Each structure stands twice: as structure tokens, then as C-alpha cells.
Amino acid sequence: MFCPNCGTQSPDGLVFCPECGTSFSSGAFNDMAQPAQPMMPEAQPYYEQPMAQPYYEQPMAQPMYSPPPAQPMYEQPVAPPMYGAPVAPPSPYGQPMPQQPMPYGSMPGATPPPAKKKGKMIAILAGAAVVIIIVVVVIVLLMSGDPKDPNGPNTGGNITTTDNDIREIRAYLQTIGRNVDAIHVARVGERTSNVFFDWTVKSVTVENTLTNYNGVKETPFFGSGYRFVVVDTLVKNTFDKSIPVGYYDFFILYKENGKYVEDYAYEEFMPGMYPDDVTIATGQSVSGKVVLEAPINITSFYIVYYEIWGDNSYGDAYLVEVNLR
């Protein structure tokens, strides 16, 4: 039987409820003994200890929501940019707010910002200007060439003498007894330096006739097929003592019919020419004209000076290349 007060099941024949002490002999027991049967489902442990309660008290969705995976994805874009500048907060109008740039190198790992287009353009323009200036200077130098006599043909220009020409000239000089050491080639207007003096051929002209001291026109010694070659020279004594210089120190060398020919200079016969002999003191400079001659068809030749020692042996040979244009 069951206690009408606490519902505890007790063996039949008991007078009092072993759980709450209620008397089974009272009228309440008789009145509730039979209806107590419908209440048995409420007293069953099955309903009073539901198994689903732990299931609802520990919902499985809670751990999935507690560390939301979207949070790291949202915070990642606000990391510092490459150049170390802080990210400006978004403007309430939907456009980025202006931000104050940080100086380069203020944060570890900062890299320099890309060069501005304006700076690149200035560098390009400056480089182009330098190239244009160089080209203009080269053109002017090429056009100017060497000093030229306005009354005669143009001379000078780039040296065209080759190593083979030097070998042929040396072989020819040996045949006429001029065993020179080295052979130097210069241009008109270019200074050459030997043991005794600095020597410059300032200009070269060609003339069919020349007027002598008496006012008489002279013609080339070898006839109508030749013309005078007038060389304006400058000599500066660089030796440690005075030295004599004269027309006899200079020669003309040209190639005719495949063979080299050397000829001497004229003695003084007109104003402005080197005299037979002039003494130049150390450091002194003297200008004068040397007159030679060459065939009319010869447009390329050399004006030559030889170093000659006291025992009549030769030192170096100095050639000034002339190309008539």
C-alpha cells in the first residue's frame, strides 16, 4: 500500500508510514487509498528525474558561438600596412578619412614608399638634357675641326694614318738614311712636344704663286704641276738652353704613285718666313711660315720634324697629318 501523505509504498499490515509517520488507520487513508493509484505516474522516478534536463542545460551550440570564427577574420584587415602608417578609421560618409603619414623608418620592417611620378619625370628630363648637351658639343667640335686659314682650303680633321702607313713611312725613311726611333702623328692645330721644343702647325694653305721681297711672283720650282704649301707654325723652346730654329728643320712627306717622297723647305724669300737661322731662348716662342711644294693632285701629306742629335743620329720623327678638303 501507499502512504496517503507522502506516497511511499509500504508493506501491507503496517499501522504507520515508515517515511512520514502518517497513520494508515485514519479516514484519510481510506479516502485516498484508492485514488492514490492515479498519482503513481507522478511518483515514478522516470518523470521526476528526466534524462533530457542535462541535455538542455548543456546546449551544444554554446561553444560554437562563444569563440565566433568571424571575429579573427574581421580584425585581420586592420593590421598595420606595409609602410608603417596607421589605418585611418572609416569616415561616416563612406570615404576614408585623411591620415597623417608616418616618416619612413619609424616602424620596424618599414619599406620606402614608391617614388613619385613627378620625381621620375624630372630625372628623365634632366637625363635627356644632358644627352642633348653632349650631342651638341660633339657636333660643334666635329664641325669646328682644326684652325683653318680663311684664305685657303680647309685642313686638319681626324687622323687617318694607319699602322700600315707608319710601317711604310719607316721603311721609306730608312732608305734615305733616316733611322728614327718612334714616329708620332698629330693633327693641324694640335701641339706636339719633342726634346727641344713644343711645335704646333697652326694652319696650312696652298698657293699657285707667292710674291717675294722684290714684289715678283714666284712659281713652284718643279713647274706648273706643283703648287706651294704654306705652313704657319709656332715653336716654343722647352730646352734648358737656347736653340737655333730655321726653315731647314721642316720637311714635307707625301705619297705619289704608291711611293713616298720627301722634300725640303724653301729658303726665306718673302716676308713672314722663318729665316735661315733664328735663336730661341728658353721659354721663348716664335711664329713663322715654312714654304714647301707638292704636286697639285696631292691632297694628303705630312709636315715633318726630326730630332737630330749632335752626332747626326736621329731620335723620334714628328708628323703632322694634313688633309686638304
Secondary structure as a PSIPRED ss2 file (coil, helix, strand):
# PSIPRED VFORMAT (PSIPRED V4.0)

   1 M C   1.000  0.000  0.000
   2 F E   0.000  0.000  1.000
   3 C C   1.000  0.000  0.000
   4 P C   1.000  0.000  0.000
   5 N C   1.000  0.000  0.000
   6 C C   1.000  0.000  0.000
   7 G C   1.000  0.000  0.000
   8 T C   1.000  0.000  0.000
   9 Q E   0.000  0.000  1.000
  10 S C   1.000  0.000  0.000
  11 P C   1.000  0.000  0.000
  12 D C   1.000  0.000  0.000
  13 G C   1.000  0.000  0.000
  14 L C   1.000  0.000  0.000
  15 V C   1.000  0.000  0.000
  16 F E   0.000  0.000  1.000
  17 C C   1.000  0.000  0.000
  18 P C   1.000  0.000  0.000
  19 E C   1.000  0.000  0.000
  20 C C   1.000  0.000  0.000
  21 G C   1.000  0.000  0.000
  22 T C   1.000  0.000  0.000
  23 S E   0.000  0.000  1.000
  24 F C   1.000  0.000  0.000
  25 S C   1.000  0.000  0.000
  26 S C   1.000  0.000  0.000
  27 G H   0.000  1.000  0.000
  28 A H   0.000  1.000  0.000
  29 F H   0.000  1.000  0.000
  30 N H   0.000  1.000  0.000
  31 D H   0.000  1.000  0.000
  32 M H   0.000  1.000  0.000
  33 A H   0.000  1.000  0.000
  34 Q C   1.000  0.000  0.000
  35 P C   1.000  0.000  0.000
  36 A C   1.000  0.000  0.000
  37 Q H   0.000  1.000  0.000
  38 P H   0.000  1.000  0.000
  39 M H   0.000  1.000  0.000
  40 M H   0.000  1.000  0.000
  41 P H   0.000  1.000  0.000
  42 E H   0.000  1.000  0.000
  43 A H   0.000  1.000  0.000
  44 Q C   1.000  0.000  0.000
  45 P H   0.000  1.000  0.000
  46 Y H   0.000  1.000  0.000
  47 Y H   0.000  1.000  0.000
  48 E H   0.000  1.000  0.000
  49 Q C   1.000  0.000  0.000
  50 P C   1.000  0.000  0.000
  51 M C   1.000  0.000  0.000
  52 A H   0.000  1.000  0.000
  53 Q H   0.000  1.000  0.000
  54 P H   0.000  1.000  0.000
  55 Y H   0.000  1.000  0.000
  56 Y H   0.000  1.000  0.000
  57 E H   0.000  1.000  0.000
  58 Q C   1.000  0.000  0.000
  59 P C   1.000  0.000  0.000
  60 M C   1.000  0.000  0.000
  61 A H   0.000  1.000  0.000
  62 Q H   0.000  1.000  0.000
  63 P H   0.000  1.000  0.000
  64 M H   0.000  1.000  0.000
  65 Y H   0.000  1.000  0.000
  66 S C   1.000  0.000  0.000
  67 P C   1.000  0.000  0.000
  68 P C   1.000  0.000  0.000
  69 P C   1.000  0.000  0.000
  70 A H   0.000  1.000  0.000
  71 Q H   0.000  1.000  0.000
  72 P H   0.000  1.000  0.000
  73 M H   0.000  1.000  0.000
  74 Y H   0.000  1.000  0.000
  75 E H   0.000  1.000  0.000
  76 Q H   0.000  1.000  0.000
  77 P H   0.000  1.000  0.000
  78 V H   0.000  1.000  0.000
  79 A C   1.000  0.000  0.000
  80 P C   1.000  0.000  0.000
  81 P C   1.000  0.000  0.000
  82 M C   1.000  0.000  0.000
  83 Y C   1.000  0.000  0.000
  84 G C   1.000  0.000  0.000
  85 A C   1.000  0.000  0.000
  86 P C   1.000  0.000  0.000
  87 V C   1.000  0.000  0.000
  88 A C   1.000  0.000  0.000
  89 P C   1.000  0.000  0.000
  90 P E   0.000  0.000  1.000
  91 S C   1.000  0.000  0.000
  92 P C   1.000  0.000  0.000
  93 Y C   1.000  0.000  0.000
  94 G C   1.000  0.000  0.000
  95 Q C   1.000  0.000  0.000
  96 P E   0.000  0.000  1.000
  97 M C   1.000  0.000  0.000
  98 P C   1.000  0.000  0.000
  99 Q C   1.000  0.000  0.000
 100 Q C   1.000  0.000  0.000
 101 P C   1.000  0.000  0.000
 102 M C   1.000  0.000  0.000
 103 P C   1.000  0.000  0.000
 104 Y C   1.000  0.000  0.000
 105 G C   1.000  0.000  0.000
 106 S C   1.000  0.000  0.000
 107 M C   1.000  0.000  0.000
 108 P C   1.000  0.000  0.000
 109 G C   1.000  0.000  0.000
 110 A C   1.000  0.000  0.000
 111 T C   1.000  0.000  0.000
 112 P C   1.000  0.000  0.000
 113 P C   1.000  0.000  0.000
 114 P C   1.000  0.000  0.000
 115 A C   1.000  0.000  0.000
 116 K C   1.000  0.000  0.000
 117 K H   0.000  1.000  0.000
 118 K H   0.000  1.000  0.000
 119 G H   0.000  1.000  0.000
 120 K H   0.000  1.000  0.000
 121 M H   0.000  1.000  0.000
 122 I H   0.000  1.000  0.000
 123 A H   0.000  1.000  0.000
 124 I H   0.000  1.000  0.000
 125 L H   0.000  1.000  0.000
 126 A H   0.000  1.000  0.000
 127 G H   0.000  1.000  0.000
 128 A H   0.000  1.000  0.000
 129 A H   0.000  1.000  0.000
 130 V H   0.000  1.000  0.000
 131 V H   0.000  1.000  0.000
 132 I H   0.000  1.000  0.000
 133 I H   0.000  1.000  0.000
 134 I H   0.000  1.000  0.000
 135 V H   0.000  1.000  0.000
 136 V H   0.000  1.000  0.000
 137 V H   0.000  1.000  0.000
 138 V H   0.000  1.000  0.000
 139 I H   0.000  1.000  0.000
 140 V H   0.000  1.000  0.000
 141 L H   0.000  1.000  0.000
 142 L H   0.000  1.000  0.000
 143 M H   0.000  1.000  0.000
 144 S H   0.000  1.000  0.000
 145 G C   1.000  0.000  0.000
 146 D C   1.000  0.000  0.000
 147 P C   1.000  0.000  0.000
 148 K C   1.000  0.000  0.000
 149 D C   1.000  0.000  0.000
 150 P C   1.000  0.000  0.000
 151 N C   1.000  0.000  0.000
 152 G C   1.000  0.000  0.000
 153 P C   1.000  0.000  0.000
 154 N C   1.000  0.000  0.000
 155 T C   1.000  0.000  0.000
 156 G C   1.000  0.000  0.000
 157 G C   1.000  0.000  0.000
 158 N C   1.000  0.000  0.000
 159 I C   1.000  0.000  0.000
 160 T C   1.000  0.000  0.000
 161 T C   1.000  0.000  0.000
 162 T C   1.000  0.000  0.000
 163 D H   0.000  1.000  0.000
 164 N H   0.000  1.000  0.000
 165 D H   0.000  1.000  0.000
 166 I H   0.000  1.000  0.000
 167 R H   0.000  1.000  0.000
 168 E H   0.000  1.000  0.000
 169 I H   0.000  1.000  0.000
 170 R H   0.000  1.000  0.000
 171 A H   0.000  1.000  0.000
 172 Y H   0.000  1.000  0.000
 173 L H   0.000  1.000  0.000
 174 Q H   0.000  1.000  0.000
 175 T H   0.000  1.000  0.000
 176 I C   1.000  0.000  0.000
 177 G C   1.000  0.000  0.000
 178 R C   1.000  0.000  0.000
 179 N C   1.000  0.000  0.000
 180 V C   1.000  0.000  0.000
 181 D C   1.000  0.000  0.000
 182 A C   1.000  0.000  0.000
 183 I E   0.000  0.000  1.000
 184 H E   0.000  0.000  1.000
 185 V E   0.000  0.000  1.000
 186 A E   0.000  0.000  1.000
 187 R E   0.000  0.000  1.000
 188 V C   1.000  0.000  0.000
 189 G C   1.000  0.000  0.000
 190 E C   1.000  0.000  0.000
 191 R E   0.000  0.000  1.000
 192 T E   0.000  0.000  1.000
 193 S E   0.000  0.000  1.000
 194 N C   1.000  0.000  0.000
 195 V C   1.000  0.000  0.000
 196 F C   1.000  0.000  0.000
 197 F E   0.000  0.000  1.000
 198 D E   0.000  0.000  1.000
 199 W E   0.000  0.000  1.000
 200 T E   0.000  0.000  1.000
 201 V E   0.000  0.000  1.000
 202 K E   0.000  0.000  1.000
 203 S E   0.000  0.000  1.000
 204 V E   0.000  0.000  1.000
 205 T E   0.000  0.000  1.000
 206 V E   0.000  0.000  1.000
 207 E E   0.000  0.000  1.000
 208 N C   1.000  0.000  0.000
 209 T C   1.000  0.000  0.000
 210 L E   0.000  0.000  1.000
 211 T E   0.000  0.000  1.000
 212 N C   1.000  0.000  0.000
 213 Y C   1.000  0.000  0.000
 214 N C   1.000  0.000  0.000
 215 G C   1.000  0.000  0.000
 216 V C   1.000  0.000  0.000
 217 K E   0.000  0.000  1.000
 218 E E   0.000  0.000  1.000
 219 T C   1.000  0.000  0.000
 220 P C   1.000  0.000  0.000
 221 F C   1.000  0.000  0.000
 222 F C   1.000  0.000  0.000
 223 G C   1.000  0.000  0.000
 224 S C   1.000  0.000  0.000
 225 G C   1.000  0.000  0.000
 226 Y E   0.000  0.000  1.000
 227 R E   0.000  0.000  1.000
 228 F E   0.000  0.000  1.000
 229 V E   0.000  0.000  1.000
 230 V E   0.000  0.000  1.000
 231 V E   0.000  0.000  1.000
 232 D E   0.000  0.000  1.000
 233 T E   0.000  0.000  1.000
 234 L E   0.000  0.000  1.000
 235 V E   0.000  0.000  1.000
 236 K E   0.000  0.000  1.000
 237 N E   0.000  0.000  1.000
 238 T C   1.000  0.000  0.000
 239 F C   1.000  0.000  0.000
 240 D C   1.000  0.000  0.000
 241 K C   1.000  0.000  0.000
 242 S C   1.000  0.000  0.000
 243 I E   0.000  0.000  1.000
 244 P E   0.000  0.000  1.000
 245 V E   0.000  0.000  1.000
 246 G C   1.000  0.000  0.000
 247 Y H   0.000  1.000  0.000
 248 Y H   0.000  1.000  0.000
 249 D H   0.000  1.000  0.000
 250 F E   0.000  0.000  1.000
 251 F E   0.000  0.000  1.000
 252 I E   0.000  0.000  1.000
 253 L E   0.000  0.000  1.000
 254 Y E   0.000  0.000  1.000
 255 K E   0.000  0.000  1.000
 256 E E   0.000  0.000  1.000
 257 N C   1.000  0.000  0.000
 258 G C   1.000  0.000  0.000
 259 K E   0.000  0.000  1.000
 260 Y E   0.000  0.000  1.000
 261 V E   0.000  0.000  1.000
 262 E E   0.000  0.000  1.000
 263 D E   0.000  0.000  1.000
 264 Y E   0.000  0.000  1.000
 265 A C   1.000  0.000  0.000
 266 Y C   1.000  0.000  0.000
 267 E C   1.000  0.000  0.000
 268 E C   1.000  0.000  0.000
 269 F C   1.000  0.000  0.000
 270 M C   1.000  0.000  0.000
 271 P C   1.000  0.000  0.000
 272 G C   1.000  0.000  0.000
 273 M E   0.000  0.000  1.000
 274 Y C   1.000  0.000  0.000
 275 P C   1.000  0.000  0.000
 276 D C   1.000  0.000  0.000
 277 D C   1.000  0.000  0.000
 278 V E   0.000  0.000  1.000
 279 T E   0.000  0.000  1.000
 280 I E   0.000  0.000  1.000
 281 A C   1.000  0.000  0.000
 282 T C   1.000  0.000  0.000
 283 G C   1.000  0.000  0.000
 284 Q C   1.000  0.000  0.000
 285 S E   0.000  0.000  1.000
 286 V E   0.000  0.000  1.000
 287 S E   0.000  0.000  1.000
 288 G E   0.000  0.000  1.000
 289 K E   0.000  0.000  1.000
 290 V E   0.000  0.000  1.000
 291 V E   0.000  0.000  1.000
 292 L E   0.000  0.000  1.000
 293 E E   0.000  0.000  1.000
 294 A E   0.000  0.000  1.000
 295 P E   0.000  0.000  1.000
 296 I C   1.000  0.000  0.000
 297 N C   1.000  0.000  0.000
 298 I C   1.000  0.000  0.000
 299 T C   1.000  0.000  0.000
 300 S E   0.000  0.000  1.000
 301 F E   0.000  0.000  1.000
 302 Y E   0.000  0.000  1.000
 303 I E   0.000  0.000  1.000
 304 V E   0.000  0.000  1.000
 305 Y E   0.000  0.000  1.000
 306 Y E   0.000  0.000  1.000
 307 E E   0.000  0.000  1.000
 308 I E   0.000  0.000  1.000
 309 W C   1.000  0.000  0.000
 310 G C   1.000  0.000  0.000
 311 D C   1.000  0.000  0.000
 312 N C   1.000  0.000  0.000
 313 S C   1.000  0.000  0.000
 314 Y E   0.000  0.000  1.000
 315 G E   0.000  0.000  1.000
 316 D E   0.000  0.000  1.000
 317 A E   0.000  0.000  1.000
 318 Y E   0.000  0.000  1.000
 319 L E   0.000  0.000  1.000
 320 V E   0.000  0.000  1.000
 321 E E   0.000  0.000  1.000
 322 V E   0.000  0.000  1.000
 323 N E   0.000  0.000  1.000
 324 L C   1.000  0.000  0.000
 325 R C   1.000  0.000  0.000
